[in-house]
Amino acid sequence: MDRQLLKYTLLSTRRRLGAVARTCIATFLAVFFVTAILLFEENMFE
């Protein structure tokens, strides 16, 4: 049963690989943008 579930999960992930990649990139860009804003704001006060 576990092998079937693992096979089904991997197949499902492979089918949605584009969506997973877009989500990872969007998350990375959001974190990068917030970090850049905070660093810029901190440098403005000095």
Residue, then its C-alpha position, 0 to 999 in steps of 0.5 A: m500500500d505504501r509503495q502505491l501511495l508513494k508512486y501516486t504522490l510522485l506522479s501527481t507531483r510530476r504532473r504539477l511540476g510547473a505549478v510547484a516551480r512557480t510557487c517556489i519562485a514566487t515565494f523566493l521573490a517575495v522573501f527577497f523583496v521584503t528583505a530588500i525593503l527592510l535593508f533599504e529602510e534600515n540604511m535610510f535611517e543611518 
